[in-house]
Amino acid sequence: MKLYSDEELARIIDTGILRKIGEVADSMGVEAYVVGGYVRDIFLERHSNDIDVVIAANGRIERPGIAVAQALKDVFGKKANLSVFKNFGTAQVKYFDKTSHEEVEVEFVGARKESYRHDSRKPIVEDGTLEDDQNRRDFTINAMAICLNSDRFGELVDPFDGLYDLEDGIIATPLDPDITFSDDPLRMMRCIRFATQLRFDIEPETFDALERNAERIRIISGERIKDELNKIMLSANPSRGFIDLQRCGLLDIILPELVALDIVETKNGKAHKNNFYHTLEVLENVCKHSDNLWLRWAALMHDIGKPKSKRWEPATGWTFHNHNYIGSRMVADIFRRLKLPLDANMKYVEKLVDLHMRPIVIADEEVTDSAVRRLLNDAGDDIDDLMLLCEADITSKNEGRKKRFLENFRMVREKLADLKEKDYKRLLQPVINGDEIMQMFNLKPSAVVGELKKTLKDAVLDGKVANEREPLMELLINKAQELNLHPNPMP
């Protein structure tokens, strides 16, 4: 972070479009301020092309945000694109700024004050002053404004000491946090998201308000919650966000399947690990190597089947048999509830959750060609992501065991590489398919056809026969005879 004087701020924001906005505002007799994230990011020394501008007209003109945006468009002509959103009283101007050599987007809105009904986050909006507009902002670090008018160009307006909170790494609300969060419960998600992205601490009174108002999140749409969750997931250390969500009670409402992992049971002196914190450790391990959002979701969900599969067995202790399969079956319901896409991305997460134990089982035993062929066949093009997830899943504190697993994983990867070089799809998919089997024995789609296909596939995967027509046909005929099937006579 870096502190700047007003004079230095004036030089920083003296881009073509911001200076021009100030000139347009002067000509119309209104005040213009750049606010929010753009101002915050100046002090954090982070680049941003998304600019929010508030116009304070003091009742002189209607819809002042739209009016200034339209006037700016008139100045720039064809060099700028204007979009107007009359229902919201906002407008957007897109312009290629020759000073910065980049396209910038400027959102214009009139200064306003808001009030809320208890059953809705949609505010009742009235025209207001800059002070009113800053009062309605979510956090002090987002409530700072810089004047664009020529006589005060670069002047920082910071009524809530957001600059000090920025310097101290604190997320706090401008006004009473209970009112802030109750009025618009989505701000609770944004609070944790900003704390996660910026690696800031949530001010204690603000965090207490998160706990008191957690139930209010139920009035927020799944789409809005999903957007914030994905931003947390794509941060450098998403586990920070999930720990805060769990601590304040929001996670129990949004993703109770994850909270169910936060338990340790002991019986006869044997305890299992806390699978909530294990899951977050796996997620962090994945994040070190990949920014793939859906691989991160797979890491978060890889053990969600454990609570349902947990059993105590006197001979072995706590077991979680088939938790991978149970967990994969839970993915679709969670995605549907969170409004995540029910498409190939969901199928990808399901697959990785289902298969995540396979490489570990292989690595815990002798690494055979047959087992690796089967793994490659089932994982397909997602094999590298699956291996990354499984290596991230090795969080054992037993360094000897961890070293042995990782060494065996290296062997698995070597065998996978060899198979890929030999074109695994050609090698692993039998040359005789289901359509040919049905035609040969005059069968319709059925379990019998599936059994015949499985016989061929298993033989290829286990390396018992070459993936060639003649030996596979011989195997097929023999298996068909066991099932009392006879091929159609040759014409």
C-alpha positions in Angstrom: 0.0 0.0 0.0 1.1 3.6 -0.7 -0.2 6.9 0.7 -0.6 9.9 -1.6 -1.3 13.6 -1.1 -4.1 15.2 -3.0 -1.6 16.7 -5.4 -0.2 13.2 -6.1 -3.7 11.8 -6.5 -4.5 14.5 -9.0 -1.5 13.4 -11.1 -2.4 9.7 -10.9 -6.0 10.2 -12.0 -5.2 12.8 -14.6 -6.2 10.5 -17.5 -8.0 11.8 -20.5 -11.5 10.5 -19.5 -11.4 11.5 -15.8 -10.3 15.0 -16.6 -13.0 15.3 -19.3 -15.7 14.0 -16.8 -14.7 16.8 -14.4 -14.9 19.4 -17.2 -18.3 18.2 -18.3 -19.5 18.3 -14.6 -18.2 21.8 -14.3 -20.1 22.9 -17.4 -23.3 21.5 -16.0 -22.8 22.9 -12.5 -22.7 19.6 -10.7 -20.1 17.7 -8.6 -18.4 14.6 -9.9 -16.5 12.1 -7.8 -14.7 8.8 -8.7 -15.6 6.4 -5.8 -15.3 2.8 -4.6 -12.9 0.1 -5.8 -11.1 2.3 -8.2 -10.0 4.7 -5.4 -9.2 1.8 -3.1 -7.0 0.2 -5.7 -5.0 3.4 -6.2 -3.7 3.1 -2.7 -3.2 -0.7 -3.0 -1.2 0.0 -6.1 -3.5 -2.3 -8.1 -4.5 -1.5 -11.7 -8.2 -1.1 -12.6 -10.1 -0.1 -15.7 -13.6 -0.2 -14.0 -14.5 3.2 -12.8 -17.5 4.3 -10.7 -18.5 8.0 -10.8 -21.0 9.6 -8.5 -22.7 12.8 -9.6 -24.0 15.1 -6.9 -26.5 17.6 -8.5 -28.2 19.0 -5.4 -31.5 18.8 -7.2 -30.4 20.9 -10.2 -31.1 18.2 -12.8 -33.0 14.9 -13.1 -31.1 11.6 -13.2 -27.7 13.4 -13.0 -25.7 10.2 -13.6 -27.4 9.6 -16.9 -27.3 13.3 -17.8 -23.5 13.6 -17.3 -22.9 10.3 -19.2 -24.9 11.6 -22.2 -23.0 14.9 -22.2 -19.7 13.0 -22.1 -20.8 10.9 -25.0 -21.6 14.0 -26.9 -18.1 15.3 -26.3 -16.4 12.0 -27.4 -18.8 11.3 -30.3 -18.2 8.0 -32.1 -15.1 7.4 -29.9 -17.3 6.3 -27.0 -20.2 3.9 -26.5 -23.1 4.8 -24.2 -25.5 2.4 -22.4 -28.4 3.9 -20.4 -30.3 1.9 -17.6 -33.2 4.2 -16.9 -34.8 1.8 -14.3 -31.7 2.1 -12.2 -30.9 5.7 -13.0 -27.4 4.7 -14.2 -25.4 4.8 -17.4 -22.2 3.3 -18.7 -19.6 4.8 -21.1 -16.9 2.8 -22.7 -14.0 4.7 -24.2 -10.5 3.9 -25.5 -8.3 6.2 -23.4 -5.3 7.3 -25.4 -3.5 8.4 -22.3 -3.5 4.9 -20.8 -3.8 3.2 -24.2 -6.6 1.0 -22.8 -10.4 0.7 -23.0 -12.0 1.9 -19.8 -15.6 1.5 -18.5 -17.1 4.2 -16.5 -20.4 3.7 -14.5 -22.3 6.8 -13.7 -24.9 7.2 -11.0 -26.5 10.1 -9.2 -25.7 10.5 -5.5 -28.5 8.9 -3.6 -29.6 7.7 -0.2 -31.3 4.4 0.4 -33.8 2.8 2.8 -34.8 -0.9 2.9 -37.8 -3.1 3.8 -37.0 -6.1 6.0 -38.0 -8.7 3.4 -36.1 -7.3 0.5 -32.6 -6.1 -0.4 -34.0 -3.8 -3.1 -33.7 -0.3 -1.7 -36.1 2.6 -1.8 -33.9 5.3 -3.5 -34.0 9.0 -3.2 -31.7 11.7 -4.6 -29.0 12.6 -2.1 -25.7 14.3 -1.4 -22.2 12.8 -1.7 -22.4 12.3 2.1 -25.6 10.3 1.7 -24.0 8.2 -1.0 -20.9 7.4 1.0 -23.2 6.5 4.0 -24.8 3.8 1.9 -21.5 2.2 0.9 -20.7 -1.3 2.2 -17.3 -0.8 3.7 -15.1 2.1 4.7 -12.4 1.1 2.2 -15.0 1.3 -0.6 -16.5 4.6 0.6 -13.6 6.9 -0.3 -14.1 9.4 -3.1 -11.8 11.7 -5.2 -13.2 14.9 -6.6 -13.0 15.4 -10.4 -14.2 19.0 -10.6 -11.4 21.3 -11.7 -11.2 23.5 -8.6 -10.8 20.4 -6.3 -9.4 17.9 -8.8 -7.6 15.0 -6.8 -9.1 16.0 -3.4 -9.8 12.8 -1.3 -13.1 12.7 0.6 -12.8 10.1 3.3 -15.4 10.7 6.1 -15.0 7.2 7.6 -11.2 6.9 7.7 -11.2 4.2 5.1 -7.6 5.1 4.3 -6.6 4.1 7.9 -8.5 0.8 7.6 -6.8 0.2 4.3 -3.5 0.8 5.9 -4.3 -1.5 8.9 -5.8 -4.2 6.7 -9.3 -4.0 8.2 -12.8 -4.6 6.8 -15.3 -2.5 8.6 -18.7 -0.9 7.7 -19.2 2.9 7.5 -22.2 2.9 9.8 -23.7 0.4 12.2 -22.8 -3.1 10.8 -26.1 -4.6 12.0 -28.0 -2.1 9.8 -25.6 -2.5 6.9 -25.9 -6.3 6.8 -29.6 -6.4 7.6 -30.4 -3.9 4.9 -28.5 -5.8 2.2 -27.4 -9.3 3.5 -25.3 -9.8 0.3 -22.9 -7.4 2.0 -22.0 -10.2 4.4 -20.7 -12.4 1.6 -18.9 -9.3 0.1 -17.4 -8.7 3.6 -15.8 -12.1 3.7 -14.9 -12.0 0.0 -13.0 -8.7 0.3 -11.3 -10.0 3.5 -10.2 -13.1 1.6 -9.1 -11.4 -1.6 -7.2 -8.6 0.2 -6.0 -10.8 3.1 -7.5 -8.3 5.5 -9.0 -9.0 9.0 -12.7 -8.3 9.7 -13.1 -5.7 12.4 -14.5 -7.5 15.6 -17.7 -5.6 15.9 -18.3 -6.1 12.2 -17.7 -9.9 12.5 -20.1 -10.0 15.5 -22.7 -8.5 13.3 -22.1 -11.2 10.7 -22.9 -13.8 13.3 -26.1 -11.9 14.4 -27.4 -11.4 10.9 -26.4 -14.7 9.2 -29.9 -15.9 8.9 -30.7 -12.9 6.7 -28.7 -14.4 3.9 -31.7 -16.6 3.1 -33.4 -13.7 1.3 -30.5 -13.5 -1.2 -30.8 -15.3 -4.5 -28.5 -18.3 -5.2 -27.0 -16.5 -8.2 -25.7 -13.7 -6.0 -24.3 -16.0 -3.4 -22.7 -18.2 -6.2 -21.0 -15.2 -7.6 -19.4 -14.3 -4.3 -18.4 -17.9 -3.6 -16.7 -18.2 -7.0 -14.7 -15.0 -6.3 -13.6 -16.5 -2.9 -12.7 -19.7 -4.7 -10.6 -17.8 -7.2 -8.6 -15.9 -4.6 -5.1 -16.8 -3.7 -6.1 -18.4 -0.4 -9.8 -19.4 -0.5 -9.5 -21.3 2.8 -9.5 -18.0 4.7 -12.9 -17.2 3.3 -14.4 -20.6 4.1 -13.1 -20.5 7.7 -14.7 -17.0 8.2 -18.0 -18.3 6.6 -18.0 -21.2 9.0 -17.1 -19.1 12.0 -19.9 -16.7 11.5 -22.6 -19.3 10.7 -23.1 -18.4 7.0 -21.6 -21.6 5.7 -24.1 -23.7 7.7 -26.8 -22.1 5.7 -25.1 -22.0 2.3 -23.1 -25.2 2.3 -24.0 -27.4 5.3 -22.4 -30.4 3.7 -19.0 -28.8 4.3 -19.8 -27.9 7.9 -20.7 -31.5 8.5 -17.0 -32.3 8.0 -16.0 -30.2 11.0 -16.1 -32.9 13.6 -13.7 -35.3 15.3 -15.0 -38.4 17.0 -13.0 -40.6 19.3 -13.8 -44.2 20.2 -11.7 -46.6 22.1 -8.9 -44.1 22.0 -9.0 -43.8 18.1 -9.9 -40.6 16.5 -10.3 -39.6 12.8 -9.0 -36.4 11.4 -11.0 -33.2 11.1 -12.1 -33.5 7.5 -13.2 -29.8 7.2 -9.7 -28.5 7.8 -8.2 -31.4 5.8 -10.5 -30.3 2.9 -9.3 -26.7 3.1 -5.7 -27.9 3.2 -6.3 -29.9 0.0 -7.9 -26.8 -1.6 -4.9 -24.7 -0.7 -2.6 -27.4 -2.2 -4.6 -27.3 -5.5 -4.5 -23.5 -5.6 -0.7 -23.6 -5.5 -0.7 -25.3 -8.9 -4.0 -24.4 -10.7 -6.4 -21.5 -11.1 -9.0 -23.8 -12.6 -12.2 -22.9 -10.8 -13.9 -26.3 -11.2 -10.8 -28.2 -10.1 -11.0 -26.0 -6.9 -14.6 -26.9 -6.5 -13.7 -30.6 -6.9 -11.1 -30.2 -4.1 -13.7 -28.5 -1.9 -16.2 -31.4 -2.4 -13.9 -34.3 -2.6 -14.7 -35.6 0.9 -18.3 -34.4 1.3 -19.5 -38.0 1.3 -17.6 -38.9 4.5 -20.2 -38.0 7.1 -22.7 -40.3 5.3 -20.2 -43.1 4.9 -18.5 -43.0 8.3 -18.6 -46.2 10.3 -16.8 -47.6 13.3 -15.3 -51.0 12.8 -13.7 -52.6 15.9 -10.9 -54.2 14.0 -9.8 -51.2 11.9 -11.3 -48.1 13.6 -13.1 -45.4 11.7 -13.8 -46.1 8.0 -15.3 -44.0 5.2 -15.9 -46.7 2.6 -17.3 -45.5 -0.8 -17.3 -41.8 0.4 -16.0 -40.9 -3.1 -19.1 -42.4 -4.8 -21.5 -41.0 -2.2 -19.9 -37.6 -2.5 -20.1 -37.6 -6.3 -23.8 -38.3 -6.1 -24.2 -35.2 -3.8 -22.6 -32.8 -6.3 -25.6 -32.3 -8.6 -27.9 -31.3 -5.7 -25.3 -28.8 -4.3 -24.7 -27.3 -7.7 -28.5 -27.0 -8.3 -29.0 -25.3 -4.9 -26.1 -22.9 -5.4 -27.1 -22.1 -9.0 -23.8 -23.4 -10.3 -23.9 -24.6 -13.9 -25.5 -28.1 -14.4 -23.3 -28.7 -17.5 -20.0 -30.3 -18.4 -18.3 -28.4 -15.5 -20.6 -30.2 -13.0 -19.9 -33.5 -14.7 -16.2 -32.8 -14.4 -16.5 -32.1 -10.6 -18.6 -35.3 -10.2 -16.0 -37.3 -12.0 -13.1 -36.1 -10.0 -14.9 -36.5 -6.7 -15.8 -40.1 -7.7 -12.3 -41.0 -9.0 -10.1 -39.2 -6.4 -9.4 -42.4 -4.4 -8.3 -44.5 -7.4 -4.8 -43.1 -7.8 -4.3 -43.2 -4.0 -5.3 -46.9 -4.0 -2.9 -47.6 -6.9 -0.1 -45.7 -5.2 -0.7 -47.6 -1.9 -0.2 -50.9 -3.7 1.9 -52.2 -6.5 1.7 -49.8 -9.5 0.6 -52.2 -12.2 0.1 -51.5 -15.9 -3.5 -52.9 -15.7 -4.5 -50.5 -12.9 -3.1 -47.5 -14.7 -4.8 -48.4 -17.9 -8.1 -48.6 -16.2 -7.5 -45.2 -14.4 -6.6 -43.6 -17.7 -9.6 -45.0 -19.5 -12.0 -43.8 -16.8 -10.4 -40.3 -16.3 -9.8 -39.6 -20.0 -8.7 -36.1 -20.8 -9.1 -35.1 -17.1 -6.3 -37.4 -15.9 -3.8 -34.7 -15.2 -6.3 -32.7 -13.1 -7.2 -35.9 -11.2 -3.6 -36.6 -10.4 -3.1 -33.0 -9.2 -6.1 -33.4 -6.9 -4.9 -36.7 -5.5 -1.4 -35.4 -4.9 -3.0 -32.4 -3.1 -5.0 -34.9 -1.0 -1.8 -36.3 0.6 -1.8 -34.2 3.8 -0.4 -36.9 6.1 1.9 -35.6 8.9 3.8 -38.9 8.6 6.6 -37.7 6.4 7.7 -41.3 5.6 4.2 -42.3 4.4 3.8 -39.0 2.5 7.1 -39.5 0.7 6.2 -43.1 -0.3 2.8 -42.0 -1.7 4.4 -39.2 -3.7 7.1 -41.5 -5.1 4.4 -44.0 -6.2 2.4 -41.1 -7.7 5.5 -40.3 -9.7 5.6 -43.9 -11.0 1.9 -43.6 -11.9 2.5 -40.4 -13.8 5.4 -42.1 -15.7 3.2 -45.0 -16.7 0.4 -42.6 -17.7 2.9 -40.7 -19.9 4.0 -43.9 -21.6 0.3 -44.9 -22.4 -0.4 -41.4 -23.7 2.5 -41.6 -26.1 1.0 -44.9 -27.5 -2.4 -43.3 -28.1 -4.4 -44.7 -25.2 -7.8 -44.2 -26.8 -6.8 -46.5 -29.6 -5.3 -49.0 -27.2 -8.0 -49.0 -24.5 -11.3 -48.8 -26.5 -12.0 -52.2 -27.9 -12.2 -52.3 -31.7 -15.5 -54.2 -31.5 -18.3 -51.9 -30.2 -21.8 -52.3 -28.8 -23.5 -51.7 -32.1 -21.6 -54.5 -33.8 -22.3 -56.9 -30.9 -26.0 -56.2 -31.1 -26.1 -56.8 -34.8 -24.0 -59.9 -34.6 -26.3 -61.6 -32.0 -29.5 -59.9 -33.0 -29.8 -58.2 -29.6 -31.4 -55.0 -28.4 -29.7 -52.7 -25.8 -29.6 -54.7 -22.6 -27.6 -55.9 -19.7 -26.4 -58.8 -21.8 -24.8 -56.4 -24.3 -23.2 -54.6 -21.5 -21.7 -57.8 -20.1 -20.2 -58.7 -23.5 -18.8 -55.2 -23.9 -17.3 -55.4 -20.4 -15.7 -58.7 -21.1 -13.8 -57.2 -24.1 -12.9 -54.0 -22.3 -11.6 -55.8 -19.2 -9.5 -58.0 -21.4 -7.9 -55.0 -23.2 -7.4 -53.1 -20.0 -5.8 -56.0 -18.2 -3.5 -56.7 -21.2 -4.9 -60.2 -21.7 -5.4 -59.7 -25.4 -4.3 -57.2 -27.9 -6.8 -54.6 -29.0 -7.1 -56.3 -32.4 -10.2 -57.7 -34.1 -9.2 -61.4 -34.4 -8.3 -62.1 -30.8 -11.3 -60.0 -29.5 -13.7 -61.8 -31.8 -12.5 -65.1 -30.5 -13.0 -63.9 -26.9 -16.5 -62.5 -27.8 -17.7 -65.8 -29.3 -16.5 -67.8 -26.3 -18.2 -65.5 -23.9 -21.4 -65.5 -26.0 -21.5 -69.3 -25.9 -21.3 -69.2 -22.1 -24.4 -67.0 -22.2 -26.1 -69.4 -24.7 -25.9 -66.9 -27.5 -25.2 -67.7 -31.1 -24.1 -65.3 -33.9 -26.4 -64.7 -36.8 -25.6 -67.0 -39.7 -23.4 -65.5 -42.4 -25.4 -64.5 -45.5 
